């Protein structure tokens, strides 16, 4: 499992700050950790995920604070693929799904703790389907547990080694007064 | 399992937003909150983050400058709950349909169009903490025009509908505007040149498209590649009760109906493998005909740097007087 350990940083009064930038360059991995965070209820982060699949079709999950149990989260999604629009609710925090090998998804995810302490993620997942065609999915996820802060974010693939070389994850923190 | 090589850039800083004001409900539940003393014009962008712990049923609504009349606004709703998808156009400015004891989290992009309409695009989730969620997106427009935003009112549908713990945060964009083009004569295309957008960059392209006598469809091209078939597009469209999608070998993320205007906000990026990607949300108006349009475009070719963006209309002079395009550098 790959892991980025971040040094503590002084708070930035204005602007957004890049706090992690992880690229998979040696061999495919199953998960990526972004640790050493200290994201409180007043703060919001943006995760930009550029995922290349390496093991066929796979889902990708977003967990926090080592609570890597899918049934501790719920997701609602809506899919637009050509003329078809469908939706469903699932008992996991899926935030991306790649439908075939060597495909790429670009996912923008806003992450926050609500004032009540629930983890919230809103993702827009643009998927390449091969031959240039694309579709997209909106995934909105929440936790059933509460937390005082987000100290660690884990991106985990459903299938072993499904995060291929060339995948990249960038985490930005939106700071405020 | 292999190790991921970690690349850190501790000197990079992304310009974005600053917190203007926040309101947290404590003591007892309340019926409304208000942000006053504001002075935002057409060149500004706001984000409102609403964290609503519901104390009653009904949808909280967002109003501007004390124009607290629901019928002075129209919204297009797209809602997904389980396998059910609901699309509707409603004569109100509700943000999310709260139910008793629900938690509701809404991110709202707020803007004045160049022709003075108050518009907002919000993405919301309603959940209970122990079971499934629902997605609720609303694209809303006022039927009246104003010259500036001086106050915002958020009003619950039920008395004391905002329970203790509800919180509302208003942010103002502080990021750099690298281009701001106002169209003074109807034109077929607008070019933004001298750019240096690479894989590390992220830009927002937003604005008001005013159509002439014909429906305006505008492409966002990169560098000199203005061939439609060099791009693919997937769309999600909600208009009144109709929701559908479409996919095509083309590029037309921004549209406006004849003799009306649209507000659009697009994120522009080069992926790690070099594809040019545009994510565009468009609110089509006349306000009473507001629609929700979400379009994603990708290039079939790779680029390392974007030096030029071309916004090009399908029809000659389809970009009418008063249209405005802002390119904002987030990083």
HADDOCK unambig.tbl for C-alpha pairs under 7 A between the chains (distance, minus, plus):
assign (segid A and resid 1 and name CA) (segid B and resid 1 and name CA) 6.92 0.50 0.50
assign (segid A and resid 1 and name CA) (segid B and resid 3 and name CA) 6.61 0.50 0.50
assign (segid A and resid 2 and name CA) (segid B and resid 3 and name CA) 5.23 0.50 0.50
assign (segid A and resid 2 and name CA) (segid B and resid 4 and name CA) 5.21 0.50 0.50
assign (segid A and resid 4 and name CA) (segid B and resid 6 and name CA) 6.51 0.50 0.50
assign (segid A and resid 14 and name CA) (segid B and resid 17 and name CA) 6.71 0.50 0.50
assign (segid A and resid 14 and name CA) (segid B and resid 18 and name CA) 5.42 0.50 0.50
assign (segid A and resid 15 and name CA) (segid B and resid 14 and name CA) 5.93 0.50 0.50
assign (segid A and resid 15 and name CA) (segid B and resid 15 and name CA) 4.29 0.50 0.50
assign (segid A and resid 15 and name CA) (segid B and resid 16 and name CA) 4.47 0.50 0.50
assign (segid A and resid 15 and name CA) (segid B and resid 17 and name CA) 5.40 0.50 0.50
assign (segid A and resid 15 and name CA) (segid B and resid 18 and name CA) 6.47 0.50 0.50
assign (segid A and resid 16 and name CA) (segid B and resid 13 and name CA) 6.45 0.50 0.50
assign (segid A and resid 16 and name CA) (segid B and resid 14 and name CA) 4.54 0.50 0.50
assign (segid A and resid 16 and name CA) (segid B and resid 15 and name CA) 5.32 0.50 0.50
assign (segid A and resid 16 and name CA) (segid B and resid 16 and name CA) 5.27 0.50 0.50
assign (segid A and resid 17 and name CA) (segid B and resid 13 and name CA) 4.78 0.50 0.50
assign (segid A and resid 17 and name CA) (segid B and resid 14 and name CA) 5.03 0.50 0.50
assign (segid A and resid 18 and name CA) (segid B and resid 12 and name CA) 6.39 0.50 0.50
assign (segid A and resid 18 and name CA) (segid B and resid 13 and name CA) 6.10 0.50 0.50
assign (segid A and resid 18 and name CA) (segid B and resid 14 and name CA) 6.63 0.50 0.50
assign (segid A and resid 20 and name CA) (segid B and resid 8 and name CA) 6.14 0.50 0.50
assign (segid A and resid 21 and name CA) (segid B and resid 6 and name CA) 6.95 0.50 0.50
assign (segid A and resid 21 and name CA) (segid B and resid 7 and name CA) 5.76 0.50 0.50
assign (segid A and resid 21 and name CA) (segid B and resid 8 and name CA) 5.52 0.50 0.50
assign (segid A and resid 22 and name CA) (segid B and resid 5 and name CA) 6.90 0.50 0.50
assign (segid A and resid 22 and name CA) (segid B and resid 6 and name CA) 4.97 0.50 0.50
assign (segid A and resid 22 and name CA) (segid B and resid 7 and name CA) 5.71 0.50 0.50
assign (segid A and resid 23 and name CA) (segid B and resid 4 and name CA) 6.47 0.50 0.50
assign (segid A and resid 23 and name CA) (segid B and resid 5 and name CA) 6.23 0.50 0.50
assign (segid A and resid 23 and name CA) (segid B and resid 6 and name CA) 6.30 0.50 0.50
assign (segid A and resid 23 and name CA) (segid B and resid 7 and name CA) 6.85 0.50 0.50
assign (segid A and resid 24 and name CA) (segid B and resid 4 and name CA) 4.60 0.50 0.50
assign (segid A and resid 24 and name CA) (segid B and resid 5 and name CA) 5.98 0.50 0.50
assign (segid A and resid 25 and name CA) (segid B and resid 4 and name CA) 6.25 0.50 0.50
assign (segid A and resid 25 and name CA) (segid B and resid 5 and name CA) 6.14 0.50 0.50
assign (segid A and resid 26 and name CA) (segid B and resid 2 and name CA) 6.73 0.50 0.50
assign (segid A and resid 26 and name CA) (segid B and resid 3 and name CA) 6.83 0.50 0.50
assign (segid A and resid 26 and name CA) (segid B and resid 4 and name CA) 6.56 0.50 0.50
assign (segid A and resid 27 and name CA) (segid B and resid 2 and name CA) 4.93 0.50 0.50
assign (segid A and resid 27 and name CA) (segid B and resid 3 and name CA) 6.83 0.50 0.50
assign (segid A and resid 28 and name CA) (segid B and resid 2 and name CA) 5.91 0.50 0.50
assign (segid A and resid 29 and name CA) (segid B and resid 1 and name CA) 5.62 0.50 0.50
assign (segid A and resid 29 and name CA) (segid B and resid 2 and name CA) 5.55 0.50 0.50
assign (segid A and resid 29 and name CA) (segid B and resid 3 and name CA) 6.89 0.50 0.50
assign (segid A and resid 50 and name CA) (segid B and resid 271 and name CA) 6.93 0.50 0.50
assign (segid A and resid 50 and name CA) (segid B and resid 272 and name CA) 6.80 0.50 0.50
assign (segid A and resid 74 and name CA) (segid B and resid 131 and name CA) 6.74 0.50 0.50
assign (segid A and resid 74 and name CA) (segid B and resid 132 and name CA) 5.54 0.50 0.50
assign (segid A and resid 74 and name CA) (segid B and resid 133 and name CA) 6.70 0.50 0.50
assign (segid A and resid 75 and name CA) (segid B and resid 132 and name CA) 6.87 0.50 0.50
assign (segid A and resid 75 and name CA) (segid B and resid 133 and name CA) 6.43 0.50 0.50
assign (segid A and resid 76 and name CA) (segid B and resid 81 and name CA) 6.93 0.50 0.50
assign (segid A and resid 76 and name CA) (segid B and resid 82 and name CA) 6.69 0.50 0.50
assign (segid A and resid 76 and name CA) (segid B and resid 133 and name CA) 5.66 0.50 0.50
assign (segid A and resid 76 and name CA) (segid B and resid 134 and name CA) 5.91 0.50 0.50
assign (segid A and resid 76 and name CA) (segid B and resid 135 and name CA) 6.53 0.50 0.50
assign (segid A and resid 78 and name CA) (segid B and resid 80 and name CA) 6.63 0.50 0.50
assign (segid A and resid 80 and name CA) (segid B and resid 236 and name CA) 5.91 0.50 0.50
assign (segid A and resid 80 and name CA) (segid B and resid 245 and name CA) 5.74 0.50 0.50
assign (segid A and resid 81 and name CA) (segid B and resid 245 and name CA) 6.62 0.50 0.50
assign (segid A and resid 82 and name CA) (segid B and resid 234 and name CA) 6.45 0.50 0.50
assign (segid A and resid 82 and name CA) (segid B and resid 245 and name CA) 5.50 0.50 0.50
assign (segid A and resid 82 and name CA) (segid B and resid 246 and name CA) 4.33 0.50 0.50
assign (segid A and resid 82 and name CA) (segid B and resid 247 and name CA) 4.35 0.50 0.50
assign (segid A and resid 83 and name CA) (segid B and resid 244 and name CA) 5.87 0.50 0.50
assign (segid A and resid 83 and name CA) (segid B and resid 245 and name CA) 4.08 0.50 0.50
assign (segid A and resid 83 and name CA) (segid B and resid 246 and name CA) 4.51 0.50 0.50
assign (segid A and resid 83 and name CA) (segid B and resid 247 and name CA) 6.90 0.50 0.50
assign (segid A and resid 84 and name CA) (segid B and resid 244 and name CA) 6.48 0.50 0.50
assign (segid A and resid 84 and name CA) (segid B and resid 245 and name CA) 5.77 0.50 0.50
assign (segid A and resid 85 and name CA) (segid B and resid 244 and name CA) 5.86 0.50 0.50
assign (segid A and resid 85 and name CA) (segid B and resid 245 and name CA) 6.14 0.50 0.50
assign (segid A and resid 86 and name CA) (segid B and resid 83 and name CA) 6.88 0.50 0.50
assign (segid A and resid 87 and name CA) (segid B and resid 80 and name CA) 6.21 0.50 0.50
assign (segid A and resid 87 and name CA) (segid B and resid 82 and name CA) 6.31 0.50 0.50
assign (segid A and resid 87 and name CA) (segid B and resid 83 and name CA) 4.68 0.50 0.50
assign (segid A and resid 87 and name CA) (segid B and resid 84 and name CA) 6.61 0.50 0.50
assign (segid A and resid 87 and name CA) (segid B and resid 85 and name CA) 6.67 0.50 0.50
assign (segid A and resid 88 and name CA) (segid B and resid 81 and name CA) 6.94 0.50 0.50
assign (segid A and resid 88 and name CA) (segid B and resid 82 and name CA) 4.28 0.50 0.50
assign (segid A and resid 88 and name CA) (segid B and resid 83 and name CA) 4.33 0.50 0.50
assign (segid A and resid 89 and name CA) (segid B and resid 81 and name CA) 6.93 0.50 0.50
assign (segid A and resid 89 and name CA) (segid B and resid 82 and name CA) 4.42 0.50 0.50
assign (segid A and resid 89 and name CA) (segid B and resid 83 and name CA) 6.91 0.50 0.50
assign (segid A and resid 89 and name CA) (segid B and resid 132 and name CA) 6.36 0.50 0.50
assign (segid A and resid 114 and name CA) (segid B and resid 51 and name CA) 6.41 0.50 0.50
assign (segid A and resid 115 and name CA) (segid B and resid 51 and name CA) 6.79 0.50 0.50
assign (segid A and resid 115 and name CA) (segid B and resid 165 and name CA) 6.24 0.50 0.50
assign (segid A and resid 115 and name CA) (segid B and resid 166 and name CA) 6.94 0.50 0.50
assign (segid A and resid 115 and name CA) (segid B and resid 167 and name CA) 6.81 0.50 0.50
assign (segid A and resid 116 and name CA) (segid B and resid 165 and name CA) 6.66 0.50 0.50
assign (segid A and resid 132 and name CA) (segid B and resid 232 and name CA) 6.27 0.50 0.50
assign (segid A and resid 132 and name CA) (segid B and resid 300 and name CA) 5.70 0.50 0.50
assign (segid A and resid 133 and name CA) (segid B and resid 232 and name CA) 5.86 0.50 0.50
assign (segid A and resid 134 and name CA) (segid B and resid 232 and name CA) 6.79 0.50 0.50
assign (segid A and resid 134 and name CA) (segid B and resid 233 and name CA) 6.78 0.50 0.50
assign (segid A and resid 134 and name CA) (segid B and resid 234 and name CA) 6.15 0.50 0.50
assign (segid A and resid 135 and name CA) (segid B and resid 234 and name CA) 5.40 0.50 0.50
assign (segid A and resid 140 and name CA) (segid B and resid 125 and name CA) 6.86 0.50 0.50
assign (segid A and resid 140 and name CA) (segid B and resid 135 and name CA) 6.78 0.50 0.50
assign (segid A and resid 143 and name CA) (segid B and resid 129 and name CA) 6.54 0.50 0.50
assign (segid A and resid 144 and name CA) (segid B and resid 129 and name CA) 4.46 0.50 0.50
assign (segid A and resid 144 and name CA) (segid B and resid 130 and name CA) 4.96 0.50 0.50
assign (segid A and resid 161 and name CA) (segid B and resid 1 and name CA) 6.84 0.50 0.50
assign (segid A and resid 176 and name CA) (segid B and resid 18 and name CA) 5.25 0.50 0.50
assign (segid A and resid 176 and name CA) (segid B and resid 19 and name CA) 4.99 0.50 0.50
assign (segid A and resid 177 and name CA) (segid B and resid 18 and name CA) 6.93 0.50 0.50
assign (segid A and resid 177 and name CA) (segid B and resid 19 and name CA) 5.75 0.50 0.50
